[in-house]
Amino acid sequence: MNVKEALHARRSVRAFLPRVPEAAVVRSMLHSAARAASGGNLQPWRVTALTGTPLAHLLAAVAEAEPQDGPTGTSYPPSLWEPYRSRRFENGEDLYRTLGIAREDKPARLAQLGRNGEFFGAPVGIFVSVDTRMGLAQWTDLGIYLQSLMLLAVEQGLATCAQGYWRRFGDTVATQLALPEGYAVAFGVALGWEDTSAPINQLRATRADPGEWLDLQGF
């Protein structure tokens, strides 16, 4: 599998099998992803991977916690504008449609949202944290690490789902992970083997036509 094939194969999976990937495979992916580009070679990521009892304890603590308010608990800018609002709306509608959840069925939608807090049943939960003194450039580095990790997972036949959701419970997660003072959770990643029989995994998100965002000059 080459990089282009991995890019096209990667997608957000929201239902997993209970089978746990081998520790050596997970460790190798987490290590290799650290070859990601990093401005000034700061390598600002701090990575924690959990499975088994440690993961169960963390999920139980989050289930009892109240979500945080404010910008740390959100993934999108307020009052999204076009074309981003329509893209997000379409994605949400397509996702709930795979589950047969109607737009007006708010309890069912909230229940599905809550599945984020279970890593969608993935046997491995990964948290990437960062020193809060870091800036936008270092958060960009985190994104490059994340993409590298997800492509490495595809190479291994594994599935992932990147989740900004965990910032809603950042304080609880930081306590459970015993993060150093001044560190905060940037995002989580569900990792495992895809449950190909799950209806939600039939979702295929669209991509905007390059004409909407690509500008080639001098070619």
Disulfide bonds with the S-S distance in Angstrom:
none
